[in-house]
């Protein structure tokens, strides 16, 4: 495996146009374990050198950033302007939108797909393209760029992203209630979800120590204080978890589940294993072995939940999952045929 580290989109375009062979796109490497090690004949393209903030329009609440920009650097640049990118997730901005690993932080919240105004990218042969726009109000055509969110760098190389921002709340507070039973945690979660204005972020974590409810309430100071008091919540340090990890021979299964399916997931995940459910609907389970993963996948299918193995030491089991909707399968195949028919991006 060879490595290439371009310093600009133009340099990457020229390199791809030379048809170097199969390519693996890498940002900061924060999610490398989720995609597995590349084959020996795959070229690794490290995008961390394409990492500038091209434009930050505080009045319009939009910005344009390069794919290799770390999320932490964007957050720091937005802070003085009282703005934020209101979705969870770390790593590089390109990696965050390519993987969309967490979705929204709470029911009805913002996800990478809803915050992406447009994208500039490169096809496998170096051809440049654009989709969407730099501004919120636009009639630029179909939102093809939103369709490509979550493609994990397997269809094209996003080089610049145009993003929608939001004002930071006037006040906020993180909370954590732990040591709960499954039933008590789900009941507390349901009460929070029933609020006209729910938490800005919320997640449930269940492990051998019991259930914990973690979240962030944001808004006016009086509203934040009132919500904490009404739900019996105490302020605590941020304990948000983006991802779970599993040691060999364990695996991580991830998917999308409605709140009504969470009780079934809790029952299907072994008591000694860890289940993490984000309020926006994504979940992960760190399981002890392949047999436990297969049992959870079977239970997920019965619950109407799609899930797949996202982290494993066995390459043949990667992406093993519950049945996918045939329409989604056809759409994915059509996108692959249209954008990368030769399978260059892997």
Backbone as numpy.savetxt, mean C-alpha at the origin, in Angstrom:
# Nx Ny Nz CAx CAy CAz Cx Cy Cz
22.99 -11.59 -11.73 22.15 -10.40 -11.73 23.03 -9.15 -11.73
22.76 -8.21 -12.65 23.48 -6.95 -12.70 22.58 -5.84 -12.19
23.17 -4.70 -11.85 22.41 -3.58 -11.30 22.69 -2.32 -12.11
21.67 -1.50 -12.26 21.78 -0.23 -12.98 21.08 0.83 -12.14
21.73 1.98 -11.95 21.17 3.05 -11.11 21.11 4.34 -11.91
20.03 4.57 -12.66 19.93 5.80 -13.46 19.78 7.02 -12.57
20.22 8.16 -13.09 20.10 9.42 -12.36 18.99 10.30 -12.91
18.34 9.87 -13.99 17.25 10.65 -14.58 16.35 9.72 -15.37
15.14 10.21 -15.66 14.22 9.42 -16.48 14.76 9.23 -17.88
15.44 10.25 -18.41 16.00 10.14 -19.75 17.07 9.06 -19.82
17.90 8.97 -18.78 18.93 7.94 -18.74 18.31 6.55 -18.68
17.24 6.41 -17.92 16.55 5.13 -17.84 15.91 4.78 -19.18
15.33 5.77 -19.86 14.71 5.53 -21.16 15.72 5.03 -22.17
16.89 5.65 -22.20 17.94 5.22 -23.13 18.38 3.79 -22.82
18.50 3.47 -21.56 18.94 2.13 -21.16 17.91 1.08 -21.56
16.62 1.37 -21.33 15.57 0.43 -21.72 15.50 0.27 -23.23
15.72 1.36 -23.96 15.67 1.31 -25.43 16.74 0.38 -26.00
17.82 0.19 -25.26 18.88 -0.73 -25.71 18.51 -2.19 -25.49
17.31 -2.45 -24.96 16.76 -3.79 -24.74 17.75 -4.68 -23.96
17.96 -4.35 -22.68 18.94 -5.10 -21.89 18.47 -6.49 -21.47
17.19 -6.80 -21.59 16.65 -8.07 -21.12 15.62 -7.83 -20.03
15.36 -8.84 -19.22 14.34 -8.71 -18.18 14.84 -7.78 -17.06
13.89 -7.06 -16.45 14.22 -5.97 -15.53 13.39 -6.07 -14.27
14.01 -5.85 -13.13 13.32 -5.71 -11.84 13.54 -4.29 -11.34
12.44 -3.54 -11.12 12.51 -2.17 -10.63 12.56 -2.19 -9.10
13.47 -1.40 -8.52 13.66 -1.37 -7.07 13.72 0.08 -6.61
12.98 0.39 -5.54 13.05 1.72 -4.94 14.02 1.71 -3.78
13.48 1.76 -2.56 14.33 1.70 -1.37 14.57 0.26 -0.92
13.84 -0.68 -1.50 13.97 -2.08 -1.08 13.15 -2.43 0.13
12.27 -1.52 0.58 11.51 -1.77 1.80 10.51 -2.91 1.65
10.11 -3.21 0.43 9.16 -4.31 0.21 9.77 -5.44 -0.61
11.11 -5.51 -0.61 11.79 -6.52 -1.43 11.39 -7.94 -1.04
11.17 -8.18 0.26 10.81 -9.52 0.70 9.46 -9.96 0.15
8.63 -8.99 -0.25 7.30 -9.32 -0.75 7.32 -9.78 -2.21
8.38 -9.53 -2.93 8.42 -9.92 -4.35 9.43 -11.03 -4.63
10.25 -11.39 -3.65 11.19 -12.48 -3.83 12.45 -12.06 -4.56
13.47 -12.89 -4.50 14.75 -12.60 -5.16 14.61 -12.80 -6.66
15.18 -11.90 -7.47 15.10 -12.05 -8.92 16.01 -13.17 -9.43
15.70 -13.66 -10.60 16.53 -14.70 -11.22 17.88 -14.11 -11.62
18.84 -14.99 -11.90 20.21 -14.56 -12.19 20.29 -13.71 -13.45
19.37 -13.90 -14.40 19.44 -13.17 -15.66 18.63 -11.88 -15.65
18.15 -11.46 -14.48 17.32 -10.25 -14.36 18.20 -9.07 -13.94
18.05 -7.95 -14.64 18.78 -6.73 -14.29 17.99 -5.95 -13.24
18.63 -5.57 -12.17 17.99 -4.78 -11.13 18.21 -3.31 -11.42
17.12 -2.55 -11.51 17.19 -1.12 -11.76 16.83 -0.39 -10.47
17.79 0.30 -9.91 17.60 1.01 -8.64 17.24 2.46 -8.91
16.02 2.82 -8.52 15.46 4.12 -8.90 15.68 5.21 -7.86
16.45 4.92 -6.82 16.64 5.91 -5.75 17.32 7.19 -6.24
18.02 7.14 -7.38 18.69 8.33 -7.89 17.76 9.29 -8.61
16.53 8.86 -8.92 15.54 9.74 -9.56 14.61 10.19 -8.44
14.99 11.27 -7.76 14.35 11.54 -6.45 14.23 13.02 -6.13
13.68 13.80 -7.02 13.50 15.22 -6.74 12.02 15.56 -6.58
11.77 16.66 -5.88 10.42 17.24 -5.84 10.39 18.28 -6.96
9.73 17.96 -8.04 9.71 18.84 -9.21 8.85 20.06 -8.98
7.76 19.91 -8.24 6.80 21.01 -8.06 6.02 20.78 -6.78
5.84 21.85 -6.01 5.01 21.81 -4.81 4.16 23.07 -4.79
2.89 22.93 -5.12 1.95 24.06 -5.18 1.07 23.99 -3.94
1.47 24.73 -2.91 0.75 24.67 -1.64 -0.67 25.21 -1.79
-0.86 26.26 -2.59 -2.18 26.85 -2.75 -3.15 25.88 -3.43
-2.65 25.14 -4.41 -3.48 24.18 -5.15 -3.53 22.82 -4.47
-2.69 22.62 -3.46 -2.59 21.36 -2.71 -2.27 20.19 -3.64
-1.25 20.41 -4.48 -0.78 19.36 -5.37 0.75 19.41 -5.42
1.35 18.32 -5.85 2.79 18.29 -6.05 3.14 17.27 -7.12
4.34 17.40 -7.68 4.87 16.46 -8.66 6.22 16.00 -8.16
6.39 14.68 -7.98 7.62 14.16 -7.39 8.14 12.99 -8.21
9.44 12.77 -8.14 10.05 11.64 -8.84 9.82 10.34 -8.08
9.94 9.25 -8.81 9.60 7.93 -8.26 10.47 7.50 -7.10
11.75 7.91 -7.09 12.67 7.44 -6.06 12.68 8.28 -4.81
11.82 9.30 -4.73 11.80 10.17 -3.55 11.30 9.40 -2.34
12.03 9.37 -1.22 11.54 8.69 -0.02 10.31 9.38 0.55
9.39 8.59 1.05 8.16 9.15 1.65 8.52 10.11 2.77
9.53 9.79 3.57 9.91 10.65 4.69 10.34 12.04 4.22
11.03 12.11 3.08 11.46 13.41 2.56 10.27 14.23 2.08
9.29 13.60 1.46 8.10 14.34 1.04 7.34 14.84 2.26
7.19 14.00 3.28 6.49 14.43 4.49 7.18 15.65 5.10
8.51 15.64 5.13 9.25 16.76 5.72 9.07 18.03 4.89
9.00 17.89 3.57 8.81 19.06 2.71 7.41 19.63 2.83
6.42 18.80 3.11 5.04 19.26 3.21 4.74 19.90 4.57
5.48 19.52 5.59 5.21 19.97 6.96 5.14 21.49 7.07
6.11 22.25 6.55 6.03 23.72 6.71 4.83 24.35 6.03
4.25 23.68 5.07 3.10 24.21 4.34 1.77 23.76 4.94
1.82 22.99 6.04 0.60 22.52 6.66 -0.16 21.52 5.82
0.58 20.73 5.03 -0.03 19.76 4.14 0.47 18.36 4.46
-0.24 17.34 3.95 0.18 15.97 4.12 -0.32 15.13 2.95
0.34 14.00 2.75 -0.15 12.97 1.83 -0.95 12.00 2.70
-2.28 12.05 2.64 -3.11 11.38 3.65 -3.36 9.89 3.41
-2.29 9.14 3.24 -2.42 7.69 3.15 -1.22 7.08 3.86
-1.36 5.89 4.42 -0.24 5.27 5.12 0.75 4.66 4.15
1.90 4.27 4.68 2.89 3.57 3.86 4.20 4.32 3.79
5.30 3.56 3.69 6.63 4.15 3.63 7.34 3.76 2.36
8.69 3.76 2.42 9.49 3.47 1.24 9.56 4.68 0.33
9.71 4.45 -0.97 9.72 5.54 -1.94 8.30 5.81 -2.41
8.09 7.01 -2.94 6.77 7.35 -3.45 6.39 6.45 -4.62
7.35 6.19 -5.51 7.07 5.30 -6.62 6.68 3.91 -6.16
7.40 3.40 -5.16 7.10 2.08 -4.63 5.76 2.02 -3.93
5.42 3.10 -3.21 4.15 3.15 -2.50 2.98 3.06 -3.47
3.06 3.81 -4.57 1.96 3.82 -5.53 2.01 2.61 -6.46
3.18 2.04 -6.66 3.28 0.84 -7.49 2.70 -0.37 -6.77
2.90 -0.42 -5.45 2.43 -1.58 -4.69 1.06 -1.37 -4.09
0.74 -0.12 -3.68 -0.50 0.17 -2.95 -0.74 -0.89 -1.88
0.21 -1.08 -0.96 0.14 -2.22 -0.05 -0.85 -2.08 1.09
-1.29 -0.85 1.39 -2.12 -0.64 2.57 -3.49 -0.08 2.26
-3.66 0.55 1.11 -4.93 1.19 0.82 -5.16 2.38 1.74
-6.43 2.59 2.12 -6.77 3.69 3.01 -6.49 3.32 4.46
-6.27 4.34 5.29 -5.99 4.11 6.71 -7.26 3.89 7.52
-8.41 4.24 6.95 -9.68 4.08 7.64 -10.80 4.01 6.61
-11.96 3.54 7.03 -13.11 3.43 6.14 -13.43 4.81 5.55
-13.51 4.89 4.23 -13.80 6.15 3.56 -12.61 7.07 3.44
-11.43 6.62 3.85 -10.24 7.46 3.78 -9.58 7.45 2.41
-8.50 8.17 2.30 -7.78 8.29 1.04 -6.81 7.13 0.87
-6.69 6.66 -0.36 -5.73 5.61 -0.71 -4.82 6.15 -1.80
-3.71 5.48 -2.09 -2.86 5.95 -3.19 -3.63 6.16 -4.50
-4.55 5.27 -4.81 -5.30 5.40 -6.07 -6.09 6.70 -6.11
-6.72 7.08 -4.99 -7.54 8.29 -4.99 -6.70 9.56 -4.96
-5.43 9.46 -4.61 -4.56 10.64 -4.51 -3.70 10.85 -5.74
-3.73 9.94 -6.69 -2.89 10.04 -7.88 -3.62 10.82 -8.97
-3.11 12.00 -9.29 -3.71 12.83 -10.34 -3.18 12.46 -11.73
-1.95 12.02 -11.81 -1.36 11.68 -13.09 0.00 11.04 -12.91
0.50 10.47 -13.97 1.79 9.79 -13.91 2.53 9.98 -15.22
3.84 10.07 -15.13 4.72 10.02 -16.29 5.55 8.76 -16.15
5.65 7.97 -17.23 6.34 6.70 -17.11 6.99 6.26 -18.40
7.59 5.07 -18.33 8.29 4.49 -19.46 7.81 3.06 -19.66
7.57 2.70 -20.91 7.28 1.32 -21.25 8.58 0.53 -21.31
8.47 -0.77 -21.51 9.66 -1.63 -21.45 10.68 -1.32 -22.53
10.25 -0.71 -23.65 11.19 -0.36 -24.71 11.72 1.06 -24.60
11.42 1.75 -23.48 11.89 3.11 -23.26 10.94 4.18 -23.74
9.83 3.80 -24.35 8.86 4.79 -24.82 8.23 5.52 -23.64
8.25 6.85 -23.70 7.67 7.66 -22.62 6.18 7.87 -22.85
5.43 7.94 -21.76 4.00 8.22 -21.87 3.54 9.01 -20.65
2.37 9.61 -20.78 1.76 10.35 -19.68 0.29 9.96 -19.58
-0.23 10.01 -18.38 -1.65 9.79 -18.14 -2.08 10.71 -17.02
-3.27 11.30 -17.16 -3.76 12.20 -16.14 -3.17 13.59 -16.29
-3.12 14.32 -15.18 -2.69 15.71 -15.22 -1.97 16.08 -13.93
-1.47 17.32 -13.89 -0.77 17.82 -12.71 -1.71 18.49 -11.73
-2.94 18.76 -12.14 -3.86 19.54 -11.33 -5.11 18.73 -11.02
-5.90 19.21 -10.06 -7.10 18.49 -9.63 -8.19 18.57 -10.68
-8.48 19.79 -11.18 -9.53 19.99 -12.17 -8.94 19.80 -13.56
-9.32 18.72 -14.21 -8.75 18.40 -15.51 -9.73 17.55 -16.30
-9.66 17.70 -17.62 -10.44 16.85 -18.53 -9.46 16.13 -19.45
-8.42 15.57 -18.84 -7.30 15.01 -19.60 -7.62 13.64 -20.20
-8.80 13.08 -19.94 -9.13 11.78 -20.53 -9.35 10.72 -19.47
-9.26 9.47 -19.89 -9.49 8.35 -18.98 -8.40 8.29 -17.91
-8.78 7.87 -16.72 -7.82 7.76 -15.61 -7.07 6.44 -15.68
-6.31 6.25 -16.76 -5.55 5.01 -16.93 -4.55 4.83 -15.80
-3.99 5.95 -15.31 -2.99 5.88 -14.26 -3.54 5.25 -12.98
-4.82 5.47 -12.70 -5.42 4.85 -11.51 -5.54 3.34 -11.68
-5.79 2.91 -12.90 -5.88 1.48 -13.18 -4.54 0.78 -12.93
-3.44 1.51 -13.11 -2.11 0.92 -13.01 -1.57 0.90 -11.58
-2.25 1.60 -10.65 -1.81 1.58 -9.26 -1.93 0.15 -8.73
-0.86 -0.33 -8.10 -0.85 -1.69 -7.59 -0.24 -2.70 -8.54
0.29 -2.25 -9.68 0.89 -3.19 -10.65 2.29 -3.64 -10.25
2.82 -3.09 -9.16 4.07 -3.55 -8.55 5.27 -3.50 -9.49
5.29 -2.52 -10.38 6.43 -2.37 -11.28 6.55 -3.46 -12.32
5.46 -4.19 -12.59 5.52 -5.31 -13.53 4.95 -4.96 -14.90
4.49 -3.71 -15.08 3.93 -3.31 -16.36 4.68 -2.14 -17.00
5.20 -1.24 -16.17 5.87 -0.04 -16.67 6.69 0.54 -15.54
7.52 1.53 -15.88 8.31 2.24 -14.87 7.75 3.64 -14.69
7.16 3.91 -13.55 6.67 5.25 -13.24 7.88 6.11 -12.86
8.06 7.24 -13.54 9.21 8.09 -13.26 8.82 9.36 -12.49
7.62 9.86 -12.72 7.15 11.05 -11.99 5.67 10.89 -11.69
5.27 11.29 -10.47 3.90 11.16 -10.05 3.35 12.52 -9.64
2.14 12.80 -10.07 1.44 14.04 -9.71 0.40 13.70 -8.66
0.52 14.32 -7.49 -0.24 13.88 -6.32 -1.15 14.97 -5.77
-2.25 14.53 -5.22 -3.18 15.40 -4.53 -2.85 15.38 -3.04
-2.81 16.54 -2.42 -2.47 16.67 -1.01 -3.69 17.13 -0.21
-3.57 17.06 1.09 -4.64 17.52 1.97 -4.04 18.37 3.09
-4.82 19.34 3.64 -4.32 20.11 4.79 -4.14 19.20 6.01
-3.11 19.45 6.77 -2.94 18.73 8.01 -4.04 19.15 8.99
-4.52 18.24 9.83 -5.57 18.60 10.79 -5.05 19.59 11.82
-5.97 20.34 12.41 -5.58 21.31 13.43 -5.07 20.61 14.69
-5.63 19.46 14.98 -5.19 18.69 16.15 -5.32 17.21 15.82
-4.56 16.39 16.53 -4.64 14.95 16.32 -4.13 14.25 17.57
-4.54 13.01 17.73 -4.09 12.21 18.86 -4.12 10.74 18.46
-3.05 10.03 18.77 -3.01 8.58 18.58 -3.48 7.90 19.85
-4.12 6.76 19.69 -4.57 5.99 20.84 -4.25 4.51 20.63
-4.21 3.76 21.71 -4.00 2.31 21.64 -4.70 1.67 22.82
-5.64 0.77 22.54 -6.29 -0.05 23.57 -5.89 -1.49 23.33
-5.20 -2.09 24.28 -4.74 -3.46 24.07 -5.33 -4.38 25.15
-5.00 -5.67 25.03 -5.50 -6.64 25.98 -6.98 -6.94 25.85
-7.58 -6.64 24.68 -9.01 -6.86 24.47 -9.28 -8.26 23.94
-10.47 -8.76 24.18 -10.91 -9.99 23.52 -11.29 -9.66 22.08
-11.43 -10.69 21.25 -11.84 -10.45 19.87 -13.17 -9.71 19.83
-14.13 -10.17 20.62 -15.47 -9.58 20.60 -15.44 -8.12 21.06
-14.68 -7.82 22.12 -14.62 -6.44 22.63 -13.93 -5.52 21.62
-12.86 -6.02 20.99 -12.15 -5.19 20.01 -13.04 -4.89 18.81
-13.76 -5.89 18.33 -14.64 -5.69 17.18 -15.80 -4.76 17.52
-16.32 -4.87 18.74 -17.40 -3.98 19.16 -16.92 -2.54 19.25
-15.71 -2.33 19.81 -15.16 -0.98 19.90 -14.89 -0.42 18.51
-14.40 -1.28 17.62 -14.15 -0.86 16.25 -15.45 -0.45 15.58
-16.50 -1.23 15.77 -17.79 -0.92 15.16 -18.33 0.43 15.65
-18.15 0.73 16.95 -18.62 2.00 17.48 -17.87 3.17 16.85
-16.57 3.02 16.65 -15.78 4.07 16.01 -16.22 4.26 14.56
-16.46 3.15 13.85 -16.89 3.23 12.45 -18.26 3.89 12.31
-19.09 3.79 13.34 -20.44 4.34 13.27 -20.48 5.85 13.47
-19.38 6.44 13.89 -19.34 7.89 14.09 -19.51 8.62 12.74
-20.24 9.75 12.74 -20.36 10.52 11.48 -19.01 10.92 10.89
-18.08 11.25 11.76 -16.70 11.50 11.35 -15.83 10.49 12.10
-15.36 9.50 11.39 -14.61 8.43 12.03 -13.15 8.78 12.22
-12.37 7.86 12.75 -10.93 8.09 12.93 -10.23 8.33 11.59
-9.16 9.09 11.63 -8.36 9.30 10.43 -7.58 8.05 10.06
-7.26 7.24 11.05 -6.56 5.97 10.83 -6.96 5.02 11.96
-7.14 3.75 11.62 -7.49 2.79 12.66 -7.12 1.39 12.17
-6.63 0.56 13.07 -6.31 -0.81 12.73 -6.49 -1.71 13.96
-6.76 -2.97 13.68 -6.91 -3.98 14.71 -5.77 -4.98 14.56
-5.12 -5.28 15.68 -4.04 -6.27 15.69 -4.38 -7.36 16.70
-4.36 -8.62 16.25 -4.67 -9.75 17.14 -3.48 -10.70 17.13
-2.92 -10.99 18.30 -1.83 -11.95 18.42 -2.03 -12.76 19.69
-1.00 -13.45 20.13 -1.15 -14.34 21.28 -1.45 -13.59 22.57
-1.23 -12.28 22.59 -1.51 -11.48 23.77 -2.94 -10.93 23.78
-3.69 -11.17 22.72 -5.04 -10.63 22.62 -5.14 -9.61 21.51
-6.21 -8.83 21.53 -6.46 -7.84 20.49 -6.05 -6.44 20.97
-5.56 -5.64 20.02 -5.26 -4.24 20.29 -5.91 -3.39 19.21
-6.44 -2.25 19.62 -7.06 -1.30 18.71 -6.18 -0.06 18.69
-5.68 0.29 17.51 -4.77 1.42 17.35 -5.38 2.41 16.36
-5.26 3.70 16.63 -5.83 4.65 15.70 -5.38 6.07 15.93
-5.87 6.93 15.06 -5.53 8.36 15.08 -6.83 9.14 14.85
-7.14 10.02 15.78 -8.30 10.90 15.66 -7.79 12.29 15.33
-8.40 12.91 14.32 -7.91 14.21 13.86 -9.08 15.16 13.62
-8.80 16.45 13.78 -9.81 17.48 13.56 -9.55 18.67 14.47
-10.61 19.36 14.84 -10.47 20.44 15.81 -10.12 19.85 17.19
-9.44 20.62 17.99 -8.98 20.13 19.29 -10.14 19.63 20.15
-11.26 20.37 20.15 -12.40 19.96 20.97 -12.99 18.64 20.47
-13.01 18.45 19.17 -13.52 17.20 18.60 -12.64 16.03 19.00
-11.33 16.21 18.92 -10.40 15.14 19.27 -10.57 14.76 20.73
-10.64 15.76 21.61 -10.81 15.47 23.05 -12.14 14.76 23.29
-13.20 15.21 22.61 -14.51 14.62 22.79 -14.57 13.17 22.34
-13.94 12.85 21.21 -13.94 11.48 20.72 -13.16 10.54 21.63
-12.04 11.01 22.13 -11.26 10.18 23.06 -12.08 9.88 24.32
-12.75 10.89 24.84 -13.53 10.71 26.07 -14.74 9.81 25.81
-15.43 10.02 24.70 -16.65 9.27 24.42 -16.39 7.78 24.27
-15.23 7.44 23.69 -14.92 6.04 23.44 -13.95 5.45 24.46
-13.67 6.21 25.51 -12.81 5.69 26.57 -11.40 5.39 26.09
-10.86 6.27 25.27 -9.54 6.06 24.69 -8.52 6.98 25.33
-7.36 6.48 25.58 -6.27 7.28 26.14 -5.22 7.54 25.07
-4.67 8.73 25.08 -3.60 9.04 24.12 -2.41 8.12 24.36
-1.74 7.75 23.26 -0.58 6.87 23.34 0.34 7.17 22.18
1.56 6.70 22.27 2.50 6.85 21.16 1.97 6.09 19.95
2.30 6.58 18.78 1.85 5.92 17.54 2.37 4.49 17.50
1.46 3.53 17.38 1.84 2.12 17.33 1.37 1.48 16.03
1.20 2.30 15.01 0.73 1.82 13.70 1.74 0.85 13.10
1.27 -0.21 12.49 2.12 -1.21 11.84 1.75 -1.29 10.37
2.71 -1.06 9.50 2.45 -1.16 8.06 2.34 -2.61 7.61
3.33 -3.43 8.01 3.40 -4.79 7.49 3.79 -5.78 8.59
3.42 -7.03 8.37 3.87 -8.12 9.21 5.00 -8.86 8.53
5.83 -9.50 9.33 6.92 -10.33 8.79 6.80 -11.72 9.39
7.35 -12.69 8.68 7.31 -14.07 9.16 8.67 -14.70 8.95
9.14 -15.41 9.96 10.40 -16.13 9.84 10.14 -17.50 9.21
11.15 -18.03 8.49 11.03 -19.36 7.89 10.73 -20.39 8.97
9.83 -21.33 8.73 9.12 -21.59 7.47 7.79 -20.87 7.36
7.61 -19.79 8.11 6.34 -19.08 8.11 6.09 -18.31 6.83
4.86 -17.84 6.67 4.45 -17.07 5.50 3.53 -15.93 5.94
3.41 -14.95 5.07 2.45 -13.86 5.29 1.39 -13.94 4.19
0.14 -13.97 4.61 -1.00 -13.94 3.69 -1.65 -12.57 3.81
-1.96 -11.94 2.68 -2.58 -10.62 2.69 -3.76 -10.59 1.76
-4.69 -9.67 2.02 -5.86 -9.57 1.17 -6.72 -8.38 1.54
-7.91 -8.39 1.00 -8.88 -7.31 1.21 -10.14 -7.92 1.81
-10.59 -7.38 2.94 -11.75 -7.94 3.64 -12.62 -6.84 4.21
-13.91 -6.95 4.00 -14.86 -6.03 4.62 -14.89 -6.25 6.13
-15.38 -5.24 6.84 -15.43 -5.34 8.30 -16.27 -6.54 8.75
-17.31 -6.85 8.00 -18.17 -7.96 8.39 -17.46 -9.31 8.32
-16.32 -9.37 7.62 -15.58 -10.63 7.50 -14.47 -10.76 8.53
-14.22 -9.70 9.32 -13.07 -9.72 10.22 -13.24 -10.75 11.32
-14.45 -10.91 11.84 -14.67 -11.92 12.88 -14.33 -13.31 12.36
-14.71 -13.59 11.12 -14.37 -14.88 10.51 -12.88 -15.05 10.33
-12.18 -13.98 9.98 -10.73 -14.05 9.84 -10.08 -14.32 11.20
-10.57 -13.66 12.24 -10.03 -13.90 13.59 -10.17 -15.37 13.97
-11.31 -15.96 13.61 -11.53 -17.37 13.93 -10.64 -18.29 13.10
-10.31 -17.87 11.88 -9.53 -18.72 10.98 -8.03 -18.64 11.23
-7.55 -17.55 11.83 -6.12 -17.39 12.09 -5.79 -18.03 13.44
-4.79 -18.91 13.52 -4.43 -19.55 14.79 -4.16 -18.53 15.89
-4.50 -18.88 17.11 -4.38 -17.95 18.23 -2.96 -17.46 18.43
-1.97 -18.29 18.10 -0.57 -17.91 18.29 -0.03 -17.07 17.14
-0.79 -16.98 16.04 -0.36 -16.19 14.88 -0.83 -14.75 15.03
-0.39 -13.90 14.13 -0.74 -12.47 14.20 -1.61 -12.08 13.02
-2.69 -11.38 13.30 -3.59 -10.84 12.29 -3.60 -9.33 12.40
-3.48 -8.66 11.29 -3.50 -7.19 11.24 -4.55 -6.77 10.23
-5.53 -5.97 10.64 -6.58 -5.49 9.74 -6.62 -3.98 9.78
-6.39 -3.35 8.62 -6.45 -1.90 8.52 -7.89 -1.47 8.31
-8.26 -0.33 8.87 -9.64 0.14 8.78 -10.14 0.37 7.38
-9.23 0.53 6.41 -9.65 0.69 5.03 -9.98 -0.62 4.35
-9.68 -1.76 5.00 -10.08 -3.05 4.45 -8.97 -4.03 4.17
-7.70 -3.60 4.16 -6.61 -4.54 3.90 -6.26 -5.33 5.17
-5.85 -6.57 5.00 -5.42 -7.34 6.15 -4.19 -8.16 5.81
-3.44 -8.55 6.85 -2.29 -9.44 6.73 -2.33 -10.42 7.90
-1.82 -11.61 7.67 -1.70 -12.60 8.73 -0.33 -13.26 8.62
0.43 -13.24 9.70 1.73 -13.91 9.75 1.52 -15.29 10.33
1.72 -16.32 9.52 1.36 -17.69 9.86 2.59 -18.56 10.03
2.49 -19.63 10.82 3.69 -20.42 11.16 4.23 -21.28 10.03
3.39 -21.68 9.07 3.86 -22.57 8.02 2.88 -22.57 6.86
3.24 -23.31 5.80 2.42 -23.34 4.59 1.05 -23.95 4.85
0.98 -24.95 5.72 -0.31 -25.58 6.02 -1.29 -24.58 6.62
-0.80 -23.75 7.52 -1.66 -22.73 8.12 -2.10 -21.70 7.08
-1.20 -21.36 6.14 -1.56 -20.44 5.07 -2.66 -21.02 4.20
-2.52 -22.29 3.82 -3.53 -22.92 2.97 -4.88 -22.99 3.68
-4.85 -23.25 4.98 -6.11 -23.29 5.74 -6.78 -21.92 5.76
-5.98 -20.86 5.91 -6.55 -19.51 5.92 -7.08 -19.15 4.53
-6.38 -19.53 3.48 -6.85 -19.23 2.12 -8.19 -19.92 1.86
-8.33 -21.14 2.33 -9.60 -21.84 2.17 -10.72 -21.15 2.94
-10.42 -20.73 4.17 -11.41 -20.02 4.97 -11.76 -18.67 4.34
-10.75 -17.99 3.79 -10.99 -16.70 3.15 -11.94 -16.85 1.96
-11.73 -17.89 1.16 -12.60 -18.12 0.02 -14.05 -18.33 0.47
-14.23 -19.06 1.57 -15.57 -19.29 2.11 -16.21 -18.01 2.62
-15.39 -17.05 3.06 -15.88 -15.78 3.56 -16.09 -14.75 2.45
-15.75 -15.13 1.22 -15.84 -14.18 0.11 -14.71 -13.17 0.12
-13.58 -13.56 0.70 -12.42 -12.68 0.83 -11.32 -13.15 -0.11
-10.75 -12.24 -0.88 -9.61 -12.61 -1.71 -8.32 -12.39 -0.93
-7.44 -13.37 -0.93 -6.16 -13.28 -0.23 -5.12 -14.07 -1.00
-3.85 -13.76 -0.74 -2.76 -14.47 -1.41 -1.53 -14.46 -0.52
-0.62 -15.37 -0.79 0.65 -15.42 -0.09 1.55 -14.33 -0.65
2.01 -13.42 0.22 2.83 -12.30 -0.25 4.26 -12.39 0.24
4.54 -13.23 1.23 5.91 -13.38 1.73 6.13 -14.84 2.10
7.13 -15.45 1.50 7.43 -16.85 1.75 8.85 -17.14 1.32
9.43 -18.18 1.89 10.77 -18.60 1.46 10.69 -19.62 0.32
9.48 -19.97 -0.09 9.29 -20.95 -1.17 8.76 -20.22 -2.41
9.60 -19.94 -3.40 9.16 -19.17 -4.58 7.94 -19.73 -5.26
7.78 -21.04 -5.27 6.64 -21.65 -5.97 5.31 -21.30 -5.29
5.35 -20.92 -4.03 4.11 -20.60 -3.32 3.76 -19.11 -3.37
4.67 -18.29 -3.86 4.41 -16.86 -3.92 3.22 -16.58 -4.84
2.31 -15.75 -4.37 1.08 -15.37 -5.07 0.04 -16.48 -5.09
0.28 -17.59 -4.39 -0.76 -18.60 -4.24 -1.91 -17.95 -3.47
-3.14 -18.10 -3.98 -4.23 -17.39 -3.33 -5.59 -17.99 -3.59
-6.60 -17.33 -3.02 -7.98 -17.73 -3.25 -8.38 -17.33 -4.67
-9.45 -17.90 -5.21 -9.83 -17.64 -6.61 -10.01 -16.16 -6.90
-9.54 -15.75 -8.09 -9.67 -14.37 -8.53 -10.83 -14.26 -9.51
-11.55 -13.15 -9.45 -12.65 -12.92 -10.37 -12.17 -13.07 -11.81
-12.86 -13.85 -12.66 -12.41 -14.06 -14.05 -12.26 -12.76 -14.83
-13.13 -11.79 -14.56 -13.01 -10.52 -15.25 -11.71 -9.81 -14.91
-11.32 -9.85 -13.63 -10.06 -9.23 -13.22 -8.88 -9.94 -13.85
-8.98 -11.26 -13.97 -7.90 -12.03 -14.60 -7.74 -11.63 -16.06
-8.84 -11.49 -16.77 -8.78 -11.08 -18.18 -8.23 -9.67 -18.33
-8.63 -8.78 -17.42 -8.14 -7.41 -17.48 -6.64 -7.36 -17.26
-6.14 -8.11 -16.27 -4.71 -8.14 -16.00 -3.93 -8.66 -17.20
-4.46 -9.72 -17.82 -3.79 -10.28 -19.00 -3.78 -9.29 -20.15
-4.87 -8.55 -20.33 -4.94 -7.56 -21.41 -3.97 -6.42 -21.19
-3.84 -5.99 -19.93 -2.88 -4.93 -19.63 -1.46 -5.40 -19.89
-1.15 -6.62 -19.50 0.18 -7.17 -19.76 0.46 -7.23 -21.26
-0.50 -7.68 -22.03 -0.33 -7.77 -23.48 -0.13 -6.40 -24.10
-0.87 -5.40 -23.62 -0.80 -4.07 -24.20 0.47 -3.32 -23.81
0.89 -3.45 -22.54 1.98 -2.62 -22.04 3.34 -3.32 -22.04
3.37 -4.60 -21.77 4.65 -5.32 -21.67 4.49 -6.73 -22.22
4.22 -6.86 -23.52 3.92 -8.18 -24.10 5.07 -9.18 -24.01
6.29 -8.71 -23.87 7.44 -9.61 -23.84 7.88 -9.95 -22.41
7.14 -9.45 -21.42 7.46 -9.78 -20.03 8.81 -9.25 -19.57
9.13 -8.01 -19.93 10.42 -7.43 -19.56 10.45 -7.09 -18.07
9.38 -6.47 -17.58 9.34 -6.09 -16.15 8.86 -7.28 -15.34
9.66 -7.72 -14.38 9.31 -8.89 -13.58 9.39 -8.56 -12.08
